[in-house]
């Protein structure tokens, strides 16, 4: 291990996946305090690791520039690649980059390009995703311990959000709840009318202002929730890049969301979280993907599904429809 001086941590999938991998970044730095640590992530998730005190460099992955990127990585002379989510393209990239040791999960035809392989058991859901990432380090004989999620924020990020709130009628210190009705799949989405009802209850019973957030691609979902509400919310759907979203979450009194990436960002900044979780299938359930924070609550109904068919649910999304407004 003393020969490992330059480390590349690879996680090129989605927001929640990268957020849940930040404990592995922390564990890597603890195991290699003097090493040069770089993270290879997608453009959509770079803000999660940009500014992390344990990261020396953030490298953005692009499928269209695999050859150029392999040349860049080769010039960096990495000793090892910790591939937290292995794919055919990533395995080829790290091989072409000449990284001598390539550690990851064996899950497809290009597994032979890995020098150190872990059996792919994620589909069984026996561990949390954050632990599966840490296992990549552990397979090297390193005692990698779990730690809190990390989402770096600067004073500039905080000030941008402070101004954004003031511009939308929320004063310094005023309490507000954030509602995120979007998700990556319809099988994860609680009813929009339910989000509207919960929002109105929070306004009426607890005098909380409501802030609606979503990605730009799902702003229409936020609009539909807004149209169903009796009390007009602050509408920030599609208007909050990751850093701004994180800074907003840090200031919020409560965050209610479907199972989604922003839930894990909220946990990283210490927000109070209610996560509405649908899927029961092993590997898709809260046991693997639930929020990691003491101030997070998961609402989840086990309705006996063995397999989640996502868009073609045979039970009419009973797992979601069984969760009531009153429970939330």
C-alpha positions in Angstrom: 0.0 0.0 0.0 3.0 2.3 0.6 3.5 2.4 -3.2 0.0 4.0 -3.8 0.6 7.7 -4.2 -2.0 8.7 -6.8 -5.6 7.5 -6.6 -8.5 7.9 -8.9 -12.0 7.4 -7.5 -14.6 6.7 -10.2 -18.3 7.2 -9.8 -20.0 8.4 -13.0 -23.7 7.7 -12.4 -26.3 9.9 -10.7 -26.7 12.5 -7.9 -27.7 10.1 -5.1 -25.0 7.5 -6.1 -22.2 10.1 -5.9 -23.5 11.6 -2.6 -23.6 8.1 -1.1 -20.0 7.6 -2.2 -18.6 10.5 -0.3 -17.8 8.4 2.8 -15.5 6.4 0.5 -13.7 9.6 -0.4 -13.3 10.3 3.4 -12.1 6.7 4.0 -9.6 6.9 1.1 -8.0 10.1 2.5 -7.8 8.5 6.0 -6.1 5.4 4.6 -3.8 7.5 2.3 -3.3 10.8 4.0 -0.5 12.0 1.7 -1.8 10.6 -1.6 -3.1 12.7 -4.6 -6.8 11.9 -4.8 -8.9 12.7 -7.9 -12.5 12.0 -8.5 -14.0 11.1 -11.9 -17.6 12.1 -12.0 -20.2 13.3 -14.5 -20.9 17.0 -15.2 -24.2 16.7 -13.5 -22.6 15.6 -10.2 -19.3 17.5 -10.1 -20.7 20.0 -7.5 -21.0 17.2 -5.0 -17.3 16.7 -4.9 -16.0 20.1 -6.0 -14.6 21.7 -2.8 -14.4 18.5 -0.8 -11.3 19.0 1.4 -10.2 15.4 0.8 -10.1 15.7 -3.0 -7.2 17.2 -4.9 -8.9 17.3 -8.4 -12.3 16.8 -9.9 -12.3 15.3 -13.4 -15.4 15.4 -15.5 -16.3 12.2 -17.5 -17.8 12.5 -21.0 -18.8 9.5 -23.1 -18.0 11.5 -26.3 -14.4 12.1 -25.2 -13.3 8.7 -23.9 -10.0 8.7 -25.9 -9.0 12.2 -25.0 -9.9 11.5 -21.4 -7.8 8.3 -21.4 -4.8 10.3 -22.6 -5.3 12.9 -19.8 -5.6 10.2 -17.2 -2.5 8.4 -18.5 -0.5 11.6 -18.1 -1.7 11.8 -14.5 0.1 8.5 -13.8 -2.5 7.1 -11.3 -1.4 4.1 -9.3 -4.9 2.8 -8.7 -8.5 3.3 -9.8 -11.3 2.7 -7.3 -14.3 2.0 -9.6 -17.3 2.3 -7.4 -19.8 1.6 -10.2 -18.1 -0.4 -12.9 -19.4 -0.2 -16.5 -18.0 -1.4 -19.8 -16.9 2.1 -20.8 -15.3 2.9 -17.5 -13.3 -0.4 -17.3 -12.0 0.3 -20.9 -11.2 3.9 -20.0 -9.1 3.0 -16.9 -7.4 0.2 -18.9 -6.5 2.6 -21.7 -5.3 5.2 -19.1 -2.6 2.7 -18.1 -3.7 2.6 -14.5 -1.9 -0.5 -13.2 -4.4 -1.5 -10.5 -8.2 -1.3 -11.3 -10.6 -2.3 -8.5 -14.3 -2.8 -9.0 -17.4 -5.0 -9.1 -17.5 -7.8 -11.6 -20.8 -7.3 -13.4 -20.3 -7.4 -17.2 -18.2 -8.7 -20.1 -15.3 -6.3 -19.6 -14.6 -7.5 -16.0 -11.4 -9.0 -17.2 -10.0 -5.5 -17.4 -10.2 -5.2 -13.6 -7.2 -6.4 -11.7 -9.1 -6.7 -8.4 -12.7 -7.9 -8.6 -15.6 -7.9 -6.1 -18.5 -10.3 -6.6 -21.5 -8.2 -7.7 -24.1 -8.8 -5.0 -25.8 -5.3 -4.9 -29.0 -6.7 -6.4 -29.4 -8.7 -3.2 -29.6 -5.5 -1.2 -27.8 -6.9 1.9 -25.9 -3.7 2.5 -26.5 0.0 2.0 -25.1 1.5 -1.2 -22.6 3.5 0.8 -21.3 0.3 2.3 -21.0 -1.3 -1.1 -18.8 1.6 -2.1 -16.6 1.2 1.0 -16.2 -2.5 0.2 -14.1 -1.5 -2.8 -11.6 -0.1 -0.4 -12.0 -3.0 2.0 -11.2 -5.5 -0.6 -7.7 -4.1 -0.5 -7.4 -4.9 3.2 -8.2 -1.4 4.3 -10.4 -1.0 7.4 -12.7 1.6 5.8 -15.2 2.9 8.3 -18.5 4.6 7.5 -18.8 8.4 8.0 -21.3 11.1 7.3 -22.1 12.2 3.8 -20.3 15.3 2.6 -21.6 18.2 0.5 -19.2 21.1 0.4 -20.6 24.6 0.5 -18.8 27.9 0.3 -19.7 31.3 1.8 -20.6 32.4 -1.7 -23.0 29.5 -2.1 -24.7 30.5 1.2 -24.9 34.1 0.2 -26.4 33.3 -3.2 -29.2 31.4 -1.5 -29.7 34.1 1.1 -30.4 36.6 -1.7 -32.6 34.1 -3.5 -34.8 33.6 -0.5 -35.1 37.4 0.1 -36.0 37.9 -3.5 -38.9 35.4 -3.0 -40.2 36.9 0.2 -38.5 34.7 2.8 -36.6 36.7 5.4 -33.5 35.7 7.3 -34.5 33.2 10.0 -38.0 32.6 8.6 -39.0 29.0 8.7 -39.8 27.2 5.4 -40.4 23.6 4.2 -39.1 22.3 0.9 -41.2 20.0 -1.3 -39.6 17.9 -4.0 -42.3 15.9 -6.0 -40.0 14.6 -8.7 -38.2 11.3 -9.1 -36.3 9.4 -11.8 -39.2 6.8 -12.3 -43.0 6.9 -12.0 -42.6 4.0 -9.6 -41.0 6.4 -7.2 -43.5 9.2 -7.4 -46.1 9.8 -4.7 -49.3 11.4 -5.9 -49.0 15.1 -6.8 -52.3 15.8 -5.1 -50.8 14.4 -1.9 -47.8 16.7 -2.1 -50.2 19.6 -2.6 -52.3 18.6 0.5 -49.3 18.1 2.7 -48.0 21.5 1.6 -51.2 23.2 2.5 -51.3 21.5 5.9 -47.8 22.7 6.6 -48.8 26.2 5.7 -52.0 26.2 7.7 -51.1 24.3 10.9 -47.4 25.3 11.2 -47.2 28.6 9.4 -44.4 27.4 7.2 -43.7 28.9 3.9 -43.5 26.3 1.1 -40.7 26.1 -1.4 -41.2 23.8 -4.4 -38.0 22.5 -6.0 -37.2 20.1 -8.9 -34.8 19.7 -11.8 -35.5 21.8 -14.9 -36.6 18.7 -16.7 -39.3 18.1 -14.1 -40.4 21.7 -13.6 -43.8 20.8 -15.1 -44.4 18.4 -12.2 -43.8 21.2 -9.8 -46.2 23.4 -11.7 -48.9 20.8 -11.4 -48.4 20.6 -7.6 -48.5 24.4 -7.4 -51.8 24.5 -9.3 -53.3 22.0 -6.9 -52.3 24.0 -3.8 -54.6 26.4 -1.9 -51.7 28.5 -0.7 -49.2 29.8 -3.3 -45.7 28.5 -2.8 -42.3 29.9 -3.6 -41.6 28.2 -7.0 -38.0 27.4 -7.6 -38.4 24.3 -9.8 -35.5 24.3 -12.3 -33.9 27.3 -10.7 -31.5 25.7 -8.2 -28.2 24.2 -9.3 -26.8 21.5 -6.9 -24.9 24.0 -4.7 -27.8 26.3 -4.4 -30.2 23.4 -3.7 -27.8 22.2 -1.0 -27.6 25.6 0.6 -31.4 25.9 0.5 -31.8 22.5 2.2 -29.4 23.5 4.9 -31.6 26.5 5.8 -34.9 24.7 5.5 -36.9 23.5 8.5 -38.1 20.4 6.7 -37.6 18.6 3.3 -40.2 16.2 2.0 -39.3 14.2 -1.1 -39.8 11.0 -3.1 -36.8 8.6 -3.1 -34.4 10.7 -5.1 -30.9 12.2 -5.3 -31.8 15.4 -3.4 -32.7 13.3 -0.3 -29.1 12.4 0.0 -28.0 15.9 -0.5 -30.4 17.0 2.2 -28.9 14.4 4.6 -25.4 15.6 3.7 -26.2 19.2 4.9 -28.1 18.1 8.0 -31.7 18.9 6.9 -34.8 17.3 8.5 -35.9 14.8 5.9 -39.0 12.8 5.2 -38.4 10.3 2.4 -41.4 8.7 0.7 -40.1 5.4 -0.5 -41.9 2.9 -2.7 -39.9 -0.1 -3.9 -39.7 -3.3 -2.0 -37.6 -5.5 -4.3 -34.2 -6.5 -2.9 -31.6 -4.1 -4.2 -34.1 -1.3 -4.7 -35.5 -1.0 -1.1 -34.6 1.4 1.7 -32.1 -1.2 3.0 -29.9 -0.2 0.2 -31.0 3.3 -0.9 -32.6 4.8 2.2 -31.4 8.2 3.6 -28.4 8.1 5.9 -28.9 10.6 8.7 -30.3 10.7 12.2 -32.7 13.5 11.2 -34.2 11.5 8.4 -37.5 9.4 8.4 -38.4 6.9 5.7 -42.1 6.2 5.0 -42.3 2.8 3.3 -44.9 0.1 2.9 -43.9 -3.5 2.4 -46.8 -4.7 0.2 -45.2 -8.1 -0.6 -43.6 -7.4 -3.9 -40.8 -9.7 -5.0 -40.0 -7.8 -8.2 -40.6 -4.2 -9.0 -41.8 -3.7 -12.6 -41.5 0.1 -12.4 -43.7 1.4 -15.2 -45.8 -1.7 -15.5 -46.7 -2.3 -11.8 -49.2 -5.1 -11.5 -50.4 -3.8 -8.1 -51.2 -0.2 -9.2 -48.3 1.2 -7.2 -49.8 0.0 -4.0 -46.6 0.7 -2.2 -47.0 4.4 -2.9 -50.7 4.6 -2.7 -50.7 3.0 0.7 -48.9 6.0 2.2 -51.4 8.6 3.3 -51.2 12.4 3.7 -51.9 11.9 7.4 -48.9 9.6 7.8 -46.6 12.2 6.2 
